[in-house]
Amino acid sequence: MAFLAVYGHAIMDTIIESPKAPENEEFTGIDGYYIRYGGTGANIAMAVARLGVPVALHAFVGTDFPEDYRKRLENEGVDISGLVVKEGMSPRVWIVNTPEGQRGFVFQGVMGKMDEYERVYPADGTEWVHISTGRPEYNIDIAKYARKKGMYVSFDPGQELHYVYDREHLQEMLELTHIFFCNEAEMEKVKEIMGYRCEDQILDTGIFAAIKTMGEKGSFIIQEGGNSEGKPVVVKQKIDALRPEKVVDTTGAGDAYRGGFYAGRYDGKDVFDSAILGSAVASIAVEGHGAQEPLPTPEMLVERLKRNYMLL
């Protein structure tokens, strides 16, 4: 029985290393490129499974989905009974890393039509449902089912906030959510879509907490608490980023953070301590190429925590 069901993409990432971002109608040479297993859903499921947490992956892929990718997920302990093959092409991503930052291109493939597909719901007994990238109507149906079954729902739309969600769909998803994950740019996009003056207003939707990752600056937990008089107040907690030995590739660091967070929740830790584990896993994930290859084992995670004078 899975502790966590993850909904999102399973993708092949083509990662390009470039010394600069070309201007319009300009070509530039690159330092190299490599192809890796990726996709937000698969990345999180892989991170969680490698840390020993029972996890199921739910995604739609095309008939061209690599068999070795499927076998790798199974070998890592991911339940892929929710990995559904549809006629057509699998989604794919091209990521360009430059000194100025990261740019990307997404081909949705069969995932772009998932609103038309029969819903594949999480198994009974699942405790957490993490909904990442995917079509809003489909994700809303999954979240409604999960809440009806007494499951906890996390919402993590990622870069799709910029081109998939409108105000109506975002409002509905937030109202079904216990924990919302985002990075700094995504939080700004939420404020723009919803018309918020400040990020604290996201708590007005009824979510328990928002977790905002900020790369090397760490992460923030935003949630409602109480003061000494018992009145509700907004509580913000900062989690420092743990220092990696080296930074090779930041692709998938946020997904790794989420994997560490769920390992903490599976172990009975609170939101703050789970976020510390997320920070530790992310610090290891950036030390190698790709979003999945560098993900740590439990032993590696404990060693990283000890090195930073932490042992939760």
N, C-alpha and C positions, 0 to 999 in steps of 0.2 A: 504494500500500500504506500503510495507516494505521500510524503509530507507536503510537497510543493508541486503544483502544476504550473508550467510556464507556457504562455501563449506568445508567439512571435515568429520571427523569420529564422529559417535555416538556409544559409547562403554561402556561396563561394565568394570570398573577398579577393579582389585584385588590388594590391597595395603598391602604389607608385611613390618612389622617393625622388623628389625634384629639388634642385637648388634654388628655384624661384617659381613664383606663380606667373604664368605667361599673361600678358595683356591680351585684349581682344585682337583676333586675327594674327596673333604672334605664336610661333612655335618655340619650344625650348627643349634642350636635351635633358635627360633624366639620369640619375645616378644608378637606377636599377628598379626592378619590380619583382614581386613574388605573389604567389597565389596561395591563400590559406583558407581553411574552414572558418566560417563566421556566421553572422546573423545574430541579432540580439537575443532571440529565444534560445537558440542553440548554445550561444556563449554562456548565458546565465545557467542553463541546465548543466553544461559541462563543468562549470566552476563549482556548482553545488554538489554534483555527483562526485567530483574528485575529492571533495571534503567529507564524503561519506554520508551525505544526506539523500534519502530516497526522493527521486524527482521524476516527473513525467513531462515530456516535451510535446506540445501541440503545435503543428505547423502544416501548411500545405506546400507541397513541392511538385515539380513537373516530372515527366517521364525521363528527363535527362539528369535527375539527381544522382550524384555519384554513389555507387554501391559501397565504396570504401568509406565514405562519410557516414553512411548508415551503420556500417559495421563498427566504426570507431565509437559512435554514440552508444551503441549496445555494449561494446567492450568496456566503456567507462562506467557502465551501470545505469545509463539513462533509459527509462521506459519510453519506447518510441511507438507504442501502440496508437498514439494520437498523431503520428507523422503520416499524413494522408497524401497519396499520389494522385494527381489530377492530370488529365491530358493537356499538354502544353509545356512551356518552358519554366524552369525553376527561376526564382528571383536571383538577382546578382547585384553586387556592389563594386564600384571602382572608387578607391580612396586615394587622394593625392596629398602626401605629406610634404609641406614646404616650411622654411624657416618662419614664414608669416602665419602658419597655422595649417589646418586641415580642411580640405574640400572633398566633396563626394558626389557621385552620381548613382542613382538607384534605378534598377529595372525590376518592377514588381512581379512580372510573370504571372503565375497562377494565383499568387497571393493578392493580386489586384482585383480578383473576382470573388474573393471569399464571402462577400455578402450574399452571393447566389448559392452558396453551398449549405448543405445540411450542417447544423451545429454539432460540434463534437465537445461534449461537456466533460468537466473533470469528474473523476471517479468518486463515488461515495467514500467518505472517510478522509478525503484530502483536507488538510488544514488551511493551507495558504494557496491562493491563486494569483499568480503574477501575470498581469496583462501588459504586454509591451506593444510592439508595432503590429499593425493590422488595421483592417477597415473598422470604422467606428460602430456601425450597426451590428456587426458580428461581435465585437468586443463588449458592447453594451448588453447583448443577450447573454453572453458568458458571465458577465458580472452580476446580472440579475439572478441567474441560476445559482451562482455561488453564494450570494447573500441569502437567497431563499433556503439554501442547504446549511446555513450557519457557518460558511467558510469565510476566512479573512481575504480581502481583496486589496492587492497593490496595483497601482496604475502607473505605467512608465512608458509614455508614448514616444519619447525620444525625439529624433529629428522630424518625425511625422507631424508633430505639432505645427511645423512651418508650412505644411502643404496638404494636410489631410483633415484636420479638425476645424470645425466652425464653432461658434459660441454655444449653439444648442447642444451639439454632441458632447462638447467638452464639459459643459455644465452637468449634463446627465451622468457622464462617467465619474466626475468628481464626487457627485452626491452618492455614488455607489462604492466609493473608495475608502479604505481605512488608512493606507499609507501611499503617498504620492512621491515618486522619484523623478528628479530632473537635474539638469546642470544649470549653470548661470544663464546661458542664452535661452534655454527652454523656459526658465522661470520668467524671464522678460517677455517671452512670447505669450505665456499664460496671462500675464498682466495686460498685455495688449489686446488679446482676444476677449478677455472677460471685463476689461475696463477697470481693473483694479488700480488704485493709487499706490498701494504698497503690497508686498508679497504676503504679509500677515493675513490679508483678506481671504486668502485661499482657505483658511480655517472656517470661514463662514459657510462653506459647503457641507460641513459636518465631518470632514476627514479627521483622523486621529493625529496624524503627523505628516509633514512634508520634509523630505530629505533632499537637500540640494548639494550636489558634488561640485567642487571647484578646482579640480586638478591638483597642482602642487600646493594650492592654498588650503587644501583640506575640504571639509564639508560642514554643513549646518543642518541641525535638526530644528524644525519649527513646529511647536505644538502648544496646545492650550494647557495651562496649569492653574494653580490657585495661589493666592498670596496669603499672608498671615491672617487675614480677615475672612478667608474662604471665598473671596471674589475671583472670578476668572481673569487670568492674565495670559498674554502670549509669552511663552518661554522659548528662548533661542539658545542652543548649545552648540559650541564649536568643537569639531574634532580635527585635530591637526593631521596633516598628511604624514605618513611614515616615509622616511628617506629610503629610496631604492639604492642598491649598490651602483646601478647605472641605468640610464634611460635609453632604451633601444627603439621602442615603438609603443605609442600610447593607445593604439587601436584596441578597443574593447576594455579599457581600464575601468570605465563605468560599469560595464557588465560584470567584471570581476568583483568590484565593490559590492554589487548586489548579491553575488554568490556568497561572499563572506558574511554579509548581513544575515542571509537566511541560515547559514551554518550556525550563527549565534542564536537565532530564534529557535532553531531545532534543538539547541543545547540548553534552552530555557533562559537565555540571557535577555535583558531588557533592550529597548531600542537603542540607548546610548552605547552600551557595551557591544551590541551587535554591529553598530556602525564603526566602532573601533576595529573589529574583525574585518569589516569591509575595507577599511583603509589599509590594513595590513595585506590583504589579498591583492588589492590594486597595486600596492608598491612592488609586489613580486611580479605581477603580470606585465608590467612595463619593461621588464628586464630582458625580454626576448621578442622575436618577431611573431606577429599574428596575435589574434585574440584568444586562442585556446592553448597553443603549445606551451606557453610559460606558466600556465595555471598551477598553483601549488597543491601539494598533498597536505594532510593534517600536520605531518612532521615538519614540513617546511614552514607552515604557518606558525607553529609553536616557536620555532627557531627565530623567526622574524620578530615575534612579540618579545622574546627574551632579549634580543639584540637591542630593542628599544625600551628595555626595562619595564615591560608589561607582561603580565601573565594572568589572564582573566579566568 
